[in-house]
């Protein structure tokens, strides 16, 4: 019946190319054979199972009956008498069983001799039989099937292989959640970019794209996988290039010290496509964390910048002392002094007049990112300017610390701390 050599070659190919385990395919073949047998030789309500040996190609069939007692079923005699009296209860079909709902709300199964066997009869064959157990009856093996039965078997095999392939892909990508994956732009619809990842298609929504970046069909692109959803028969991979963790993972790929854990990214504040600030620390006093990330002649940070379409990246040294950390975060501007209000989470920074515009940055960007990076409300003051513009106050949500980003582990939605906030720059009079 089977060309075992060709079949085993096909099984090996499915397992290597699509990740479908052999045992799942063998189960699908057995189910397909049982469906074909039932189509040509079975009876209504009959449960047929097939046992397939892939080594020899032998197939055996059996009928399965469920052990029941009279309280669980409704016999045909009862149904006939109720119908004659005009009080036939409501019935509905569930699979091969017909469920009968009594007037009092009690539900029973209509007795089918091909599906059920009474406990009294079952104990004649098996003394220790219990209700709910299955009794197996061998069936005559058939080798000839009609066209419809063969088509039914084919459909069962295709459906089961697709289900196994989908489950395998779901498991694979679920393990890769929180990593960078690469693919090819398949199509662009209504601003969303669909990326072919081989075994699944990823979606890069407009809000997760880098502003100003234009991808075209056929472009190879890398993105951060932050969520894996399964809706019906489709697997949806949620991708992002604007997520702060995308920046973290890029540095892990480019900086061996970060990948090994010697250098740690403590916090990231990012406005995708424009500018980012990254705070790093080292666990080895002999290693410069900033220099490790920058690389010789800036090659490491330059590679990350190129991947992000020219986004500027400020790498600063993290410090456990808030004042020192804030001083580093406001760079490249030099500060004269930093005064902290720990209770209000507010920092007052004084800078020289020629450093004032540099501290604030274009559109308040530098001060805004520093506030998000440190988690402090920053008040930048200077002398030698008109009283109407003596200080700029920037209040921003703190940046997400990589180890504490909970959105990736839940439903893939970024927390408010990770999303670019609106500019808040106030001038004190």
C-alpha positions in Angstrom: 0.0 0.0 0.0 2.9 2.4 0.8 6.2 3.2 -0.8 8.0 3.2 2.5 11.3 4.6 1.1 9.5 7.6 -0.6 7.3 8.1 2.5 10.2 8.2 4.9 12.1 10.6 2.7 9.0 12.9 2.7 8.8 12.7 6.5 12.4 13.7 6.8 11.9 16.6 4.4 8.8 17.9 6.3 10.7 17.6 9.6 13.8 19.5 8.4 12.1 22.2 6.2 8.9 22.9 8.1 9.8 21.7 11.6 6.9 19.2 11.8 7.9 16.2 14.0 7.6 12.7 12.4 5.3 11.4 15.0 2.8 14.1 14.3 2.8 13.3 10.6 2.4 9.5 11.4 -0.6 10.4 13.6 -2.1 12.4 10.7 -1.6 9.5 8.3 -3.4 7.1 10.8 -6.3 9.6 11.2 -6.5 9.9 7.4 -6.7 6.2 7.0 -9.4 5.9 9.7 -11.4 8.7 7.9 -11.1 6.9 4.6 -12.1 3.6 6.1 -15.2 5.1 7.8 -16.2 6.9 4.6 -16.4 3.6 2.5 -17.0 0.9 5.1 -18.1 2.5 8.4 -21.5 3.3 9.8 -23.0 6.5 11.2 -21.8 7.2 14.7 -19.0 4.7 14.4 -15.6 5.6 15.9 -12.9 4.1 13.8 -9.2 4.2 14.7 -6.2 3.1 12.6 -2.8 1.9 13.8 -0.1 2.6 11.2 3.4 1.1 11.4 5.8 3.4 9.4 8.6 0.7 9.5 6.5 -2.1 7.8 3.6 -0.1 6.3 1.1 -2.4 8.0 -2.3 -0.9 8.9 -4.9 -2.3 11.3 -8.3 -0.8 12.1 -10.5 -1.0 15.2 -13.9 0.2 16.3 -14.1 2.0 19.7 -17.2 2.0 21.9 -17.7 4.0 25.0 -19.1 2.3 28.1 -22.3 3.9 29.4 -25.2 3.1 31.8 -28.9 3.7 31.3 -28.8 7.0 33.3 -26.5 8.5 30.8 -28.4 7.7 27.6 -31.8 7.8 26.0 -33.0 4.7 24.3 -34.8 4.7 21.0 -37.9 3.2 22.7 -38.2 6.2 25.1 -37.7 8.7 22.2 -40.4 6.9 20.2 -43.0 7.0 22.9 -42.4 10.7 23.7 -42.7 11.6 20.0 -46.0 9.7 19.8 -47.2 11.7 22.8 -46.2 15.0 21.2 -43.6 15.8 23.9 -40.4 15.0 22.1 -37.5 16.9 23.9 -35.1 19.2 22.1 -32.1 17.5 20.5 -28.8 18.8 19.1 -25.8 17.1 17.5 -22.3 17.3 18.9 -19.8 15.4 16.7 -21.1 11.9 16.3 -23.3 12.1 19.3 -26.9 13.4 19.5 -27.6 15.3 22.8 -31.1 15.1 24.2 -32.2 17.9 26.5 -35.0 16.9 28.8 -37.7 19.3 29.9 -36.2 19.5 33.4 -32.9 20.6 32.0 -31.3 17.2 32.2 -29.1 16.3 29.3 -28.6 12.7 28.0 -27.0 11.2 24.9 -29.2 9.3 22.4 -28.1 5.7 22.4 -26.2 4.5 19.3 -25.1 0.9 19.2 -22.2 1.8 17.0 -20.9 4.3 19.5 -22.0 3.0 22.9 -22.0 -0.2 24.9 -23.9 -0.8 28.1 -21.9 -1.5 31.2 -23.7 -4.9 31.6 -22.6 -6.0 28.2 -19.1 -4.6 28.6 -18.5 -6.6 31.8 -19.3 -9.8 29.9 -16.1 -9.1 27.9 -14.1 -7.3 30.6 -14.9 -8.0 34.2 -13.3 -4.8 35.5 -14.9 -2.5 33.0 -16.0 1.0 34.3 -18.3 3.6 32.9 -16.5 6.0 30.5 -13.9 3.5 29.5 -13.4 2.5 25.9 -13.8 -1.0 24.5 -11.8 -1.8 21.3 -13.2 -4.2 18.6 -10.9 -5.2 15.7 -12.2 -4.5 12.2 -11.4 -6.2 8.9 -8.5 -4.5 7.1 -9.5 -3.0 3.7 -7.1 -1.9 1.0 -9.4 -0.6 -1.7 -10.9 2.9 -1.3 -13.1 5.0 -3.5 -12.2 8.4 -4.9 -14.2 10.3 -2.2 -12.6 8.4 0.6 -9.1 9.1 -0.9 -10.0 12.8 -1.1 -11.2 12.8 2.5 -7.9 11.2 3.6 -5.9 13.8 1.6 -7.8 16.6 3.3 -7.2 15.2 6.8 -3.5 14.8 6.2 -3.1 18.4 4.8 -5.1 19.8 7.7 -3.1 18.0 10.4 0.2 18.9 8.8 -0.8 22.6 8.7 -1.9 22.4 12.4 1.4 20.8 13.4 3.4 23.3 11.3 1.5 26.2 12.9 2.1 24.8 16.4 5.8 24.3 15.6 6.2 27.8 14.2 4.3 29.2 17.2 6.7 27.5 19.6 9.8 28.6 17.7 8.9 32.3 17.5 7.5 32.3 21.1 11.0 31.3 22.2 12.5 34.1 20.1 10.3 36.8 21.6 12.4 39.7 22.8 15.0 39.1 20.1 16.0 40.7 16.7 14.8 38.8 13.7 15.4 39.5 10.0 13.2 39.1 7.0 12.3 40.5 3.6 9.6 43.2 3.0 6.7 41.3 1.4 4.1 44.1 1.0 3.0 47.4 2.4 -0.6 48.0 3.1 -2.1 51.2 4.7 1.2 52.1 6.3 1.8 48.7 7.8 4.8 46.7 6.5 4.4 42.9 6.2 7.8 41.1 6.5 8.3 37.5 5.3 10.2 35.7 8.1 10.2 32.3 6.4 7.7 30.3 8.4 5.5 33.2 9.3 4.8 36.8 8.4 5.6 39.7 10.7 3.7 43.0 10.9 5.5 46.3 11.4 2.8 48.9 12.2 3.2 52.5 11.2 3.7 53.6 14.9 6.5 51.0 15.3 8.5 52.2 12.3 11.3 54.7 12.5 10.0 58.1 11.3 11.4 59.2 8.0 12.5 55.6 7.1 11.2 54.3 3.8 11.2 50.6 3.2 10.4 49.1 -0.1 9.2 45.7 -1.3 12.2 43.3 -1.4 14.2 45.2 1.2 15.9 43.0 3.8 15.2 44.4 7.3 15.8 43.6 10.9 13.2 44.3 13.7 12.5 43.6 17.3 9.9 40.8 18.0 7.9 42.0 21.0 4.8 39.9 20.7 3.5 36.6 19.2 -0.3 36.4 18.7 -2.3 33.4 17.5 -5.7 34.4 16.0 -7.6 31.5 14.5 -5.4 29.7 12.0 -3.0 32.6 11.6 0.2 33.5 13.6 0.8 37.2 13.8 4.3 38.4 14.8 4.4 42.0 16.2 7.6 43.7 15.2 9.1 47.1 16.0 12.0 49.2 15.0 11.1 52.1 17.3 11.1 50.1 20.5 13.8 51.1 23.0 14.8 47.4 23.4 15.6 47.3 19.6 18.5 49.6 20.4 19.5 47.4 23.4 19.6 44.3 21.2 21.6 46.0 18.4 24.3 47.0 21.0 24.3 43.4 22.2 25.1 42.2 18.7 27.8 44.8 18.1 29.5 45.0 21.6 30.9 41.7 22.9 31.2 43.2 26.4 27.5 43.7 26.5 26.7 40.3 25.2 29.0 38.7 27.8 27.5 40.8 30.7 30.7 42.7 31.5 29.1 45.9 30.4 25.4 46.5 31.2 22.9 48.8 29.6 21.1 50.4 32.6 18.6 52.7 30.9 17.6 53.9 27.5 15.7 57.0 26.4 14.8 57.1 22.8 13.0 59.2 20.2 13.2 56.9 17.2 14.8 58.3 14.1 16.1 61.4 15.9 18.2 60.8 19.0 18.7 58.4 21.9 20.6 58.4 25.2 22.0 55.1 26.5 23.3 54.8 30.1 25.9 52.0 30.5 27.8 50.6 33.5 30.7 48.1 33.9 31.2 45.2 36.3 34.9 45.2 35.6 36.9 48.3 36.7 39.5 47.7 34.0 36.9 48.1 31.2 35.6 51.5 30.0 31.9 51.0 29.4 31.5 54.0 27.1 34.6 53.2 25.1 33.5 49.6 24.7 30.2 50.8 23.2 31.7 53.5 21.0 34.4 51.2 19.6 37.7 52.0 17.9 37.1 55.2 15.8 33.4 54.9 16.6 32.9 51.8 14.5 30.5 50.0 16.9 28.1 52.9 17.6 28.4 53.8 13.9 27.1 50.4 12.9 24.1 50.8 15.2 23.5 54.3 13.9 23.5 53.1 10.3 20.9 50.4 11.2 18.7 53.1 12.7 18.9 55.4 9.6 21.3 57.9 11.1 19.7 58.2 14.5 22.1 60.1 16.9 23.1 58.1 19.9 24.6 59.6 23.1 26.4 57.0 25.3 26.9 58.1 28.9 28.2 56.4 32.0 25.6 55.4 34.5 26.3 56.3 38.2 24.5 55.2 41.4 24.7 58.8 42.5 21.8 60.7 41.1 23.6 64.0 40.9 26.5 62.4 38.9 24.1 60.5 36.7 22.1 63.6 35.9 25.4 65.5 35.2 26.4 62.8 32.7 22.9 62.6 31.2 22.8 66.3 30.3 26.0 66.0 28.2 27.3 67.2 25.8 26.6 70.3 27.9 28.9 71.0 30.8 27.2 71.7 34.2 28.3 74.1 37.0 26.2 72.5 39.7 23.4 70.0 40.3 20.9 70.5 43.2 18.6 67.6 44.0 15.2 67.4 45.6 14.8 63.6 46.2 11.3 63.9 47.6 10.0 65.8 44.5 12.3 63.9 42.1 13.5 67.2 40.8 17.0 68.3 39.8 18.1 72.0 39.4 21.0 72.2 37.0 23.1 75.4 36.6 25.1 75.8 33.4 27.1 78.6 31.9 25.4 81.0 29.4 27.2 79.5 26.4 26.1 76.0 27.5 22.4 76.8 28.0 21.2 76.1 24.5 23.4 73.0 24.3 21.9 71.7 27.5 18.3 72.2 26.3 19.0 70.9 22.8 17.0 71.5 19.7 13.3 71.7 20.6 14.2 70.7 24.2 15.3 67.3 23.0 18.5 66.9 25.0 16.9 68.0 28.3 13.8 65.9 27.6 15.8 62.7 26.9 18.0 63.4 30.0 14.8 63.7 32.2 13.5 60.4 30.8 16.8 58.7 31.3 17.2 59.7 34.9 13.6 59.9 36.0 14.0 63.4 37.4 12.2 66.6 36.6 15.0 68.8 35.3 15.2 72.5 35.8 18.0 74.1 33.8 19.2 77.5 35.0 21.8 80.0 33.8 22.9 83.5 34.4 23.5 86.3 32.0 20.2 85.9 30.0 17.0 88.0 30.2 14.8 87.1 33.3 12.0 86.0 31.0 14.2 83.0 29.9 16.3 82.3 32.9 15.4 78.6 33.1 13.8 75.7 31.3 11.9 73.0 33.2 11.6 69.6 31.6 9.3 67.0 33.2 9.4 63.6 31.6 8.6 60.0 32.6 11.7 57.9 33.4 13.2 55.8 30.7 12.7 52.0 30.8 15.4 50.0 32.4 15.8 46.9 30.2 15.4 44.3 32.9 12.2 45.9 34.1 10.3 46.2 30.8 7.2 44.2 31.5 5.4 44.9 28.2 7.4 42.3 26.3 6.6 39.5 28.7 2.9 40.3 28.8 0.9 41.2 25.6 3.7 42.9 23.7 2.4 46.4 24.3 5.0 49.0 25.3 4.6 50.8 28.6 4.0 54.5 28.7 7.6 55.0 30.0 9.0 53.6 26.7 6.9 55.6 24.3 8.2 59.0 23.1 6.5 61.6 25.2 5.5 65.1 24.0 7.9 67.9 24.5 7.3 69.8 27.8 9.4 72.9 28.0 8.3 75.7 30.3 10.0 79.1 30.7 10.0 80.7 34.1 9.6 84.4 34.3 
